[in-house]
């Protein structure tokens, strides 16, 4: 308890399964021609800073920012190449958001050294002005390609894509947000223009894969895993695009014990993953790249964030 409080206090003061593509034998890791990259991810944390109470009927003692940070730090000690992402809905859900308006959430994520995040619908709950006001507390970029903020205070405050290089492997990342109309009051998102996510995904993934020569293209999506009605989801996105390798999703609070593998328009595999909500899990996708051929193997696990650890 004291370590958690100290972590939060200093932050305020300071600012599973396996899916494979052209499988590489894991024994090949013994050789220097294979690069391992670990992608960690969260979604829909919803201002859950503290763990759930031990008497919570569903998630007793689970979650908590301090414990998540401990697990992330331990993985970084064990792995050479690590990336950490969030798929949106960082805000809203506990009194921490009501009081700090998102400042604490972004400061904690910055201390955990998130590499990028996308924007969820609840991140507008204090208005677009409120979101904009908290952005300076994030030392990581918000990546979103299908929201046009040109006529808002968020103009030039986000990026459409970012490339990370780890161990000589180029990983291109872009973000997609859900349609705000019907979910969020117009007064909150103002003149934000929603652009078709499938068209934008094809545009961004082609840019990253074909023009910028990324070895892997990853989408941070807040579209939702799937729906019973005809609505763009991560599964539809995977099937409707050509150059995405991994979709890290959010919005529907879907907990996948192992990623879904869908086939894209060209019949190639797309990995889709989502790890529930409230920070009770941390997703970990291990990528094994053969340096010369760029063939890859993928292993995915879900790490429970629990007081039992």
N, C-alpha and C positions, 0 to 999 in steps of 0.2 A: 504493500500500500504506500509506504513512504517513498519508495523509488519511483512509483508512478506519479505521485504528487510533485516530486522534485523535477521529474522530466517535464511535466506540464508547466510548472512554475518557471523553470529556467527558459523554456521556450517562449513564454509570454514576455519574459524580461528581455530575452535576446532576440529576438525577432522570432486414381490416378491411374493412370493408364498410359499406354504407349501408342502413338501414331507415328508412322514412318513413311518416308519418301526416299526410295533408292537406298535402302538400309545400309548403314555402315556398321560393321561389327564393333561392339563396344570395346573389344580388346585393342582396336586400332588407336584408342586413346593413349596407349603406351607410346605411340610414335608422335613425333613432332609435327606431322602433316595433318593432324586433326585439331581443330579449334572448338572448344566448348564455350557456349554463351548461355548464360542463365537469365531468363526474362521473368521477373517477379511482377505480379499485378494484383490490383484491388479494384473494386467497383462498388458504388452505392454505399459508401461508408456512413453517410448521413450524420455527420457530426458526433459519431459515437467515439468519444475520447476515452471514457472509462470502460472497463469490462462490464458486461451484464452482471447483475447481482447473483450471488451464489444460489439464491432461491428462485431465480427466474425459471418458469416452467419449460421454456424452450431452449434457452442458451445459457445455462448456469455457469457463471464465471468466464464466459467466452468473450473474446475481443479485447479491445483496449490498445491505445496508441503506444504505450510504453512497451508492452509485450511484443507488438508488431515490430517496433524498432529493434528490440533485442534479437528477434529472429532474423530480421534483415541484416543486422550487423554480423551475426554469426555466419550467415550465408556468404557475405562479402569476405569474411576471413577465410572461408573454405574454397571459394570460387574466384578465379582470376578476372573473368569478364561478366559483369552483372549489369542489367538494366532494370529499372523500376518504373512502372506505369500505373496510371489510374484511369478508369473509363467513365468518370463523371458521377454527379450527385454527391459531391463532397459535402455540401451544405445541407442543413435542415434535419431536425429529428430529436435534438436534445437541447436543454437550456444553455449549453455552451454556445450554440448558434444564436439563440435569442439574445444573449448578453454580449458576445464578442463579434457577432455579425460575420463570422467566417475568418476572422483574423487568426484565431488559435489554430484552426484546421490547417490553414496554409503555412503557418509557421512550423507546425509539427511535421507536415509533409516536407518542408524545406530542410528541416533537421534530419529527416530520414533520407534525404538526397534523392527524392523522386526525379526522374529524368524528364518526364512529360506527363500531362493529363489532358483529357478532353472535357467538354462542358456538358453537364446534364441539365434537365429541365428545372430541377430544384435549386440549381446554382443561381437561378434568377429570382429566388424567393424574396430577396431583399431588394429587388429591382436591378436593372442593368447598371444603374448608378452605384448601387451597393456592391455588386460584383466588381465593377471597375475600381472602386475604392480599396478593395482588399487585394487586388493584383500585386501591388508592390511587396506584399508579404511573401509572395511566391518567387523563389529563386529558380524555378523551373518554368518552361513555357507551357502555355495552353495551346494545344494543336486542334484546330477545327477548320474544315474546308468547306462545309456546306451552310455556314451562317455568314451572311454578308452584313458586316457591322459598319459599313461606310458612313451611314447617316446616324451614327450613335456615338456615345462617349467611349465605346470600345474600339473605335477605329484605330487600326494599327497596333492593337494591344494583344492580338493573337497571331499565330502563324498557321499556314495551311499544311505544312509538312516539315519534317526535320530528319536529317540523316545522322545516324550514330555509327562510328567505326570502332569495332572491337576485335582485336587480334587479326586485323587485316580483312575483316568481314564487314561489308556495308549493309546496315539495316535502315531501311526507309520507313518512316512512321507518318501516318496522317490520321486525322480525326473526323468523326461524323456525329452530328447531333440529331435528336429526334425532332419532329415537327412540333413547334411550340403552340401553334394555334389549337385551342381546345384543351390544352394541358396547363398553359400559363396565361394569366391575364395579359392582354395587350399592353396595359399600363406598366407592366413589369419589364417586358422585353422591348417595348417601344418600336423603333423602326428597323429592328433586326429582320433581315430577309432570309427566309428558308429556301435553300436550293436543293433540287432533287439529289438524294444521297447516292443513288445508283450511278447517275451520270457523273457526279463528282468523284465517286470512288473509281470509276473507270479512267477518268482523266488523271487523278492523282497517282493511281497505281501504275498506269502506263508511263507517266513522267518518271516515277521513281525506278521502275524496273528497266524500262527500255532506254530512256534518255540519260538518267543519272546513274544507271548501271548498278543498282542495289542488288545484293545477293539475296536479300529477304525483304518482303514488303509486309508491314504490319499495320492493321487498322485498329485504332481505338474507337470503339463504337458505343454510342448510347442510344441505339435504335431499339434494343430489346431482342431477346433470343428468337422467339417465334410467337405467332398469334393465331387464334382460330378464325380470324377474318383476314381479308386481303389487305395487308399492311406491310410496309417494308420492314424486314427484320434482319437479323444477322444471317439466318439461313437463306433467306431470299437474296441478300446481298452477295453471299458466297456463290450462289448459283448463277447470278446475273453479271458477274465480273470475270476478268481474265488474269489479273496479275497479282492478286492478294494471296499471301501464303498463310497468314494468321490473322484472325479477328479476335480481339479481346473485348468482350462485350459488357454491357450494363443495362440498367433500367428495369428489367423484369425480375431482378433479384433471383435469378436462376442459379442453383447450385449444381454444377456438373461434376460428378465424381471423376469423370474423365472427359476430355474434349470430344466434341462431335467432329467427324470428318465428313465434309461435303465435297462434291465435285463441282468445279467451276464450269464456265461455258466451253472450255477446251478439254474437259474431262480430267483436269488436274486437281489434286487434293488441296482443300482449304481447311485448316484447323480452326475450330470455333471454341472458345472457352469463356466461362463466367463463373465466379466463385461466391454467389450468394449476395449477402449484404451486411452492413453494420460492422465491417472489419473483423468478422469472426473467422475468416479464412484468408490465406495468402496463396495465390496461384504461383506455381513455379514451372516454367517450361524450359527444359534443357535442350539446346540445339547443338548438334555435333556436325561440324562442317569439315569436309575434306578440302584442304587448302587448294590443291591443284584443280580438282574437278568441280568443287563447290557442291558435290553431293551432300545430302544432309540426312540425319536421323533426328527424331524428335521424341523426347520423353517428358511426360507431364505428370505432376503430382499436385495435390492440394494439401497445404499445411494448415491444420487447425490451430487457431490462436486461443490457447486455453490455459487456465490456472494450473492444470495438471502437468504442464511441461516443466 
